[in-house]
Amino acid sequence: MVTIVKRVFRSRSILLATALSLAVGTVAAAQLGAPFSAGQPPTAAASAGGMTIAAVVNEDIITVFDVQSRLGMVMVTSGFENTPDIQRRLMPQIVDALIEDRLKLQEAKRLKIKTTETEIRQQVDQIELRNNMPIGTFRTMLTSNGVDLSALYSQMEADIGWSKVVRESLSTNVKVSEEEVNAVLARAKSNQGKPEFLLAEIQLPVPSPAQDSAIREMATRLVMQARSGTPFPALAQQFSQSATAALGGDLGWVVRGDLEPEIEDAVSRLNNNQISDPIRTATGYHIMALRDKRIAGAADPGMTVVTLSQIYLPTEGGRALSPQRLAELTRTISGLTSCEQMNKFAEELETPGSGPIAPLYAGSLPEKVREVVYALKPGKTSPAIEVGGARLFLQVCIRRDDNGVPSGQTVQQTLQNDKLQNLARQRLRDLRRQALIDVRL
């Protein structure tokens, strides 16, 4: 386990991730019927036996159509070569991910926790914004490749519902003592002057020895994809089982000595922007991306933590605003002088992606936006930022500059996050052990 002393709680929940489960089962892909083909209409998949039961999870069923739809989404978004062999190798992970989604939804239902259509739509909007895509582009990309959007929405519903389960039923069990915080702060101070690595990760746990070779092969294929140009954050979001998956695998700066020996040895031999080979540790396989190196303790603008408010005005697509309306809103937004005003106006506009943004590292923002945020003073609205298919306005609500050592609050949040992550994994394992699961493929 990597110990991070400078990571910040950058989303409303540690488990609002789009990562797929990678525990490998024993499903035979040949029993699924016709493989997914990009461009095949969803109705064709259904008519080809898609409504056949693939698995039963307690009282819920997973159909072959569900499996084919999720497989199609992964093939479109991961960059994998769309061949029958790749589909066959991915199929067990897909089925396993769908089983876990059903368990998450069942637990949310048991606790009377609901997820709204608005929450799902906003979550998809945020995925597009984080990837610098105009609103609606991701959904259009899926449908144009024959992927039924129910695959995306059902995954979002499970992720959002599970995040609420974790927050409402497990967070009260997480306690972080002052002694724990002080110990981390003392270690951070003692690390000043040591080499640090700016890293991203993909974690693939190995639940049992029998699954080792399949997961090693998956790790090797992911490395090949990353080195061939598929964005590392996209692969991490889809496949990593770490809590950092929702952040594209971003670990932030990690000091030498805080890594497992096997990982540190591999990372120390990398140059900037290189991807490691799969690294086997006691818990599974790790793929590391080295983004930069520095000496610990030096202030880094990219590690400045900001809480933002934003207004997103579509300029392209079906939701595009007219030039007259765009000019009118631009004048109004430019006159806003506080995040409270900005958030209230965003709520009134109801444009996708507008409103408060949870704390994040300034360095994780797209370059064009990052440079504006670096220079933006609290209480000031940014100039109009032209991004893909939209005009963006920002305000910095809270800024916490990096001084080389994390704050006590940041450390406490990080420790709480780590403990909550462990509890969430344990709860999901317990649900799986207690469930009646019948895979029929």
C-alpha positions in Angstrom: 0.0 0.0 0.0 1.4 3.4 -1.0 1.4 6.0 1.8 0.4 9.4 0.5 0.9 12.4 2.8 0.1 15.1 0.2 -3.1 13.6 -1.4 -6.3 15.6 -0.8 -9.9 14.5 -0.7 -10.8 15.7 -4.1 -14.3 14.3 -4.7 -17.6 14.1 -2.8 -16.9 10.4 -2.2 -14.0 8.1 -2.6 -16.1 5.6 -4.5 -17.6 7.8 -7.2 -15.4 6.0 -9.6 -16.0 4.6 -13.1 -13.5 1.8 -12.5 -14.5 -1.8 -13.5 -13.8 -4.7 -11.2 -10.9 -6.8 -12.4 -11.4 -10.0 -10.3 -11.2 -12.7 -13.0 -13.8 -15.4 -13.1 -14.2 -18.5 -15.2 -16.9 -17.5 -17.7 -16.6 -18.9 -21.2 -17.1 -16.1 -23.8 -18.2 -18.6 -26.4 -21.4 -19.1 -24.5 -22.4 -15.5 -24.9 -23.4 -15.9 -28.5 -22.4 -13.2 -31.1 -19.6 -11.0 -29.9 -20.0 -7.2 -29.6 -19.4 -5.4 -32.9 -18.9 -1.7 -33.0 -21.8 -0.1 -34.9 -24.2 -3.0 -34.1 -27.5 -1.5 -33.0 -28.5 -2.5 -29.4 -31.8 -4.0 -30.7 -29.7 -6.4 -32.8 -27.8 -7.6 -29.8 -31.1 -8.1 -27.9 -32.7 -10.0 -30.8 -29.6 -12.3 -30.9 -30.4 -13.9 -27.6 -29.5 -10.8 -25.6 -32.3 -11.3 -23.0 -30.9 -14.7 -22.0 -30.0 -14.8 -18.3 -26.2 -14.5 -17.8 -26.2 -14.5 -14.0 -28.5 -14.3 -11.0 -27.5 -12.2 -8.0 -29.9 -12.8 -5.1 -33.2 -11.8 -6.6 -31.8 -9.8 -9.6 -30.8 -11.1 -13.0 -28.0 -10.0 -15.4 -28.8 -10.6 -19.0 -26.5 -11.4 -21.9 -27.6 -8.0 -23.3 -26.3 -6.4 -20.1 -23.0 -8.1 -20.6 -22.7 -7.2 -24.2 -23.6 -3.6 -23.6 -21.0 -3.2 -20.8 -18.4 -5.0 -23.0 -19.2 -2.6 -25.8 -18.7 0.4 -23.6 -15.3 -0.9 -22.4 -14.2 -1.6 -25.9 -15.1 1.9 -27.1 -13.6 3.7 -24.2 -10.5 1.7 -23.4 -8.7 1.7 -26.7 -8.3 -2.0 -26.8 -8.3 -3.6 -30.3 -11.8 -4.9 -30.9 -11.0 -8.6 -31.6 -12.8 -11.7 -30.5 -9.8 -12.7 -28.5 -9.7 -9.4 -26.6 -13.5 -9.7 -26.0 -13.1 -13.2 -24.7 -10.4 -12.2 -22.2 -12.4 -9.2 -21.0 -15.7 -11.1 -20.5 -15.0 -12.5 -17.0 -14.1 -9.1 -15.7 -17.3 -7.6 -17.3 -19.5 -10.2 -15.6 -17.8 -9.8 -12.3 -18.2 -6.0 -12.5 -21.9 -6.4 -13.2 -22.3 -8.7 -10.3 -20.7 -6.1 -8.0 -22.9 -3.4 -9.4 -26.0 -5.5 -8.5 -24.7 -6.0 -5.0 -24.1 -2.3 -4.6 -27.6 -1.4 -5.8 -29.2 -4.1 -3.6 -27.5 -2.7 -0.5 -28.6 0.9 -1.4 -32.1 -0.4 -1.8 -32.0 -2.2 1.6 -30.9 1.1 3.2 -33.6 3.0 1.3 -31.0 5.1 -0.5 -32.1 6.4 -3.8 -30.2 7.9 -6.8 -32.0 10.4 -9.0 -31.8 10.8 -12.8 -30.4 14.3 -12.2 -27.5 12.9 -10.2 -26.7 10.3 -12.9 -26.8 13.0 -15.6 -24.6 15.3 -13.6 -22.1 12.6 -13.0 -21.8 11.8 -16.7 -21.5 15.6 -17.3 -18.6 15.7 -14.9 -16.8 12.8 -16.6 -17.0 14.7 -19.9 -15.8 17.9 -18.3 -12.8 16.2 -16.6 -11.8 14.8 -20.0 -12.2 18.2 -21.7 -15.1 17.0 -23.8 -18.2 19.0 -24.8 -21.3 18.0 -22.8 -23.0 15.1 -24.6 -19.9 14.0 -26.6 -19.3 10.9 -24.5 -22.8 9.7 -24.9 -22.8 10.4 -28.6 -19.6 8.5 -29.0 -21.2 5.4 -27.3 -24.4 5.5 -29.2 -22.6 6.0 -32.5 -20.7 2.8 -31.8 -23.8 0.8 -31.1 -23.5 0.9 -27.3 -26.8 1.1 -25.4 -26.6 4.0 -22.9 -28.2 1.9 -20.2 -24.8 0.4 -19.7 -23.4 3.8 -18.8 -26.4 4.8 -16.7 -26.6 1.6 -14.7 -22.9 1.8 -13.8 -23.3 5.4 -12.7 -26.4 4.5 -10.6 -24.4 1.7 -8.9 -21.4 3.9 -8.2 -23.4 6.9 -6.9 -25.7 4.6 -4.8 -22.6 2.9 -3.3 -20.9 6.1 -2.5 -24.0 7.1 -0.5 -24.0 3.7 1.3 -20.4 4.2 2.2 -20.9 7.8 3.4 -24.1 7.1 5.4 -23.5 3.7 6.9 -19.7 3.4 7.2 -18.3 6.9 7.7 -19.4 7.1 11.4 -17.1 4.1 12.1 -14.0 6.0 10.9 -12.0 7.7 13.6 -8.6 9.4 13.1 -6.7 10.3 16.2 -4.5 13.4 16.8 -1.6 11.1 17.3 -2.1 9.6 13.8 -2.2 13.0 12.2 0.9 14.2 14.1 2.8 11.1 13.1 2.1 11.7 9.4 3.1 15.4 9.7 6.3 14.6 11.5 7.2 12.1 8.8 6.4 14.7 6.1 8.7 17.2 7.7 11.5 14.6 8.0 11.1 13.8 4.3 11.9 17.4 3.2 14.9 17.4 0.9 14.3 13.8 -0.3 13.5 12.8 -3.9 9.8 12.8 -4.7 7.9 11.3 -7.6 4.7 12.6 -9.3 2.9 9.3 -10.0 -0.2 7.8 -11.4 -1.2 4.2 -10.8 -3.3 1.3 -12.0 -3.9 -1.3 -9.3 -5.0 -4.8 -10.2 -5.5 -7.0 -7.1 -5.0 -10.8 -7.3 -7.7 -12.3 -5.1 -6.3 -15.9 -5.5 -3.2 -17.6 -7.0 -5.4 -19.2 -9.6 -6.2 -15.8 -11.1 -2.6 -14.6 -11.2 -1.8 -15.4 -14.8 -5.0 -13.8 -16.2 -4.5 -10.6 -14.2 -0.8 -10.5 -15.2 -1.8 -10.8 -18.8 -4.4 -8.0 -18.4 -1.7 -5.8 -16.8 0.6 -6.4 -19.7 -2.1 -5.5 -22.2 -2.8 -2.2 -20.3 0.8 -1.3 -20.4 0.9 -1.9 -24.1 -2.2 0.3 -24.5 -0.7 3.1 -22.4 2.6 3.0 -24.3 0.6 3.0 -27.6 -1.0 6.3 -26.8 -4.2 5.5 -24.9 -4.4 8.1 -22.1 -3.3 6.7 -18.8 -6.1 8.4 -16.8 -8.7 6.8 -19.1 -7.2 3.3 -18.5 -7.0 4.0 -14.7 -10.6 5.1 -14.6 -11.8 2.0 -16.4 -9.6 -0.7 -14.9 -7.8 0.3 -11.7 -9.3 -1.0 -8.4 -7.6 1.7 -6.3 -9.6 4.6 -4.8 -7.6 6.8 -7.1 -9.4 5.4 -10.2 -11.9 8.2 -10.1 -9.0 10.6 -10.4 -7.4 8.9 -13.3 -5.0 7.0 -11.0 -3.4 10.3 -9.8 -1.3 9.7 -6.6 0.2 13.2 -6.4 3.7 13.5 -5.1 5.2 10.5 -3.3 8.4 10.6 -1.4 11.1 7.9 -1.9 10.7 5.5 1.0 6.9 5.6 1.0 6.6 3.1 -1.8 6.7 -0.6 -1.6 10.3 -1.8 -2.4 9.2 -3.5 -5.7 7.4 -0.3 -6.9 10.2 2.0 -5.8 12.8 0.0 -7.6 10.8 0.1 -10.8 9.9 3.8 -10.5 13.5 4.9 -9.8 14.5 3.5 -13.2 11.8 5.4 -15.1 12.2 8.7 -16.9 9.5 11.4 -16.9 6.4 10.4 -18.8 7.3 6.7 -18.9 5.1 3.7 -18.0 6.4 0.8 -15.9 6.1 -2.8 -16.8 3.6 -4.7 -14.5 5.0 -4.8 -11.0 4.0 -7.8 -8.8 3.6 -7.1 -5.1 2.0 -9.0 -2.2 -1.4 -7.6 -3.1 -1.4 -7.8 -6.9 -0.1 -6.1 -10.0 0.7 -2.3 -10.3 1.4 -0.2 -13.3 3.1 3.1 -12.5 3.3 6.3 -14.7 6.0 8.7 -13.7 5.0 12.3 -14.6 7.8 14.2 -12.9 10.5 14.3 -10.2 11.5 16.9 -7.6 12.9 17.3 -4.1 10.4 17.1 -1.3 9.5 20.2 0.7 9.6 22.6 -2.3 6.3 24.5 -2.8 4.5 23.4 -5.9 1.7 25.5 -7.5 0.2 22.4 -8.9 -0.4 21.1 -5.4 -2.4 24.2 -4.5 -5.8 22.9 -3.4 -8.7 25.0 -4.7 -12.5 24.9 -4.3 -14.1 26.4 -7.4 -17.5 27.5 -8.6 -18.1 27.4 -12.4 -20.6 28.2 -15.0 -20.6 26.3 -18.2 -22.3 27.8 -21.2 -22.7 25.4 -24.2 -21.7 26.9 -27.6 -22.1 23.8 -29.7 -24.6 20.9 -30.0 -28.3 20.7 -29.2 -27.9 22.8 -26.0 -25.9 25.6 -27.6 -26.9 29.1 -26.6 -27.7 31.8 -29.2 -25.0 34.5 -29.7 -27.3 37.1 -28.1 -28.1 34.9 -25.1 -24.4 34.1 -24.7 -23.4 37.8 -24.8 -26.1 38.6 -22.2 -25.0 35.9 -19.8 -21.3 36.7 -20.3 -22.0 40.3 -19.1 -24.0 39.1 -16.1 -21.5 36.5 -15.0 -18.6 38.9 -15.3 -20.2 41.1 -12.7 -20.5 38.4 -10.1 -18.3 39.0 -7.0 -18.6 35.9 -4.9 -18.9 32.2 -5.1 -22.3 32.4 -3.4 -23.5 34.6 -6.2 -21.9 32.3 -8.8 -23.5 29.2 -7.3 -26.9 30.8 -7.0 -26.8 32.0 -10.7 -25.6 28.5 -11.8 -28.5 26.9 -10.0 -30.9 29.3 -11.8 -29.3 28.6 -15.2 -29.4 24.8 -14.8 -26.7 24.4 -17.5 -24.9 21.1 -17.4 -21.7 21.1 -15.3 -22.4 24.4 -13.6 -22.2 25.0 -9.9 -19.7 24.2 -7.0 -16.7 22.0 -7.6 -15.3 19.9 -4.8 -11.7 20.6 -3.6 -9.0 19.5 -6.1 -5.4 20.1 -7.0 -4.9 23.1 -9.3 -2.4 21.0 -11.2 -5.0 18.4 -12.2 -6.9 21.0 -14.2 -6.5 21.2 -18.0 -3.6 23.5 -18.9 -5.8 26.4 -20.3 -8.0 26.4 -17.1 -5.0 25.8 -14.8 -3.2 28.9 -15.8 -6.3 31.0 -15.3 -6.9 29.5 -11.8 -3.3 30.2 -10.8 -3.8 33.9 -11.4 -7.4 34.2 -10.2 -8.0 36.0 -7.0 -10.9 35.1 -4.7 -14.0 37.2 -5.3 -13.1 37.7 -9.0 -14.8 36.0 -12.0 -12.4 34.7 -14.5 -12.3 35.9 -18.1 -14.3 33.7 -20.5 -12.4 30.5 -21.1 -13.2 28.9 -24.5 -13.1 25.1 -24.0 -14.4 22.4 -26.3 -18.0 23.3 -27.3 -18.5 25.7 -24.4 -17.6 29.0 -22.7 -16.4 28.5 -19.1 -16.3 31.0 -16.2 -14.7 30.3 -12.8 -14.3 31.7 -9.3 -11.9 30.5 -6.7 -13.8 30.1 -3.5 -11.0 28.7 -1.3 -7.3 28.4 -2.1 -4.8 26.6 0.1 -1.3 27.1 -1.3 1.2 24.3 -1.0 4.2 24.9 1.3 5.9 21.6 0.8 4.2 20.0 3.9 0.5 19.0 4.0 -1.8 20.7 6.5 -3.2 18.8 9.5 -6.7 19.0 7.9 -5.4 17.5 4.7 -3.7 14.6 6.5 -6.8 14.0 8.6 -9.0 13.8 5.5 -6.5 11.5 3.8 -6.4 9.1 6.7 -10.2 9.1 6.9 -10.4 8.5 3.2 -8.0 5.5 3.5 -9.8 4.0 6.4 -13.2 4.5 4.7 -11.8 2.8 1.6 -10.8 -0.2 3.6 -14.2 -0.5 5.3 -15.9 -0.2 1.9 -13.9 -3.0 0.4 -14.6 -5.2 3.4 -18.4 -4.5 3.2 -18.4 -5.4 -0.5 -16.5 -8.6 0.2 -19.0 -9.5 2.9 -22.0 -8.8 0.6 -20.5 -11.0 -2.0 -19.8 -13.9 0.5 -23.4 -13.7 1.8 -25.0 -13.4 -1.7 -26.6 -16.2 -3.8 -24.7 -15.9 -7.1 -25.4 -18.2 -10.0 -23.4 -17.6 -13.2 -25.2 -19.4 -16.0 -22.8 -18.8 -18.9 
